[in-house]
Amino acid sequence: MKLSSILQHTVTHRWKAKRQPSVEVLQAGEDFLLKRLQAICFPEEYSALSDMKQISPNSRLSKLDPLLDDKGVMRVGGRLNMSQLPEAEKHTDIIPKDMCHSSS
């Protein structure tokens, strides 16, 4: 299940929202949860990138050439930077391995 689907379900059903949350609200919630998850699962890497420093070459993320986007979400860097692909395709979110499996 995608993070946005979980957020929509939570906002709509748990808090008994009278209308569907906007795309912007769902995106902001997804970004917030993803940043928190990354900061918890990759604390040294997230801290280094937040301070505009390089991550350790011994980090398990070093081969991904990670970067922080303008929202503070860690994304895969790399050579696609100059391509014409949309940003979300050029620089995918970094998600902890245990969180990648979906039940749907």
HUQUI-V192965 format. One line per field, one symbol per residue. phi: phi as a letter, one per 20 degrees, with the letter a starting at -180 (. if undefined). burial: I if it has 9 or more other ideal C-beta (glycine too) atoms within 8 Angstrom, else O. Layout:
BEGIN
phi: ???
burial: ???
END
This chain:
BEGIN
phi: .fgfffffffffefelfebfffgfffffffffffffffffecffffffffemdeeffeffegfelfbdefenefcfeoffgefeffgfefcffedggfeffded
burial: OOOIOIIIIIIIOOOOOOOOIOOOIIIOIIIOIIIOIIIOOIOIIIIIIOOOOOIIOOIOIIOIOIIIIOOOIIIIIOOIOOOOOOOOOIIOOIOIOOOOOOOO
END
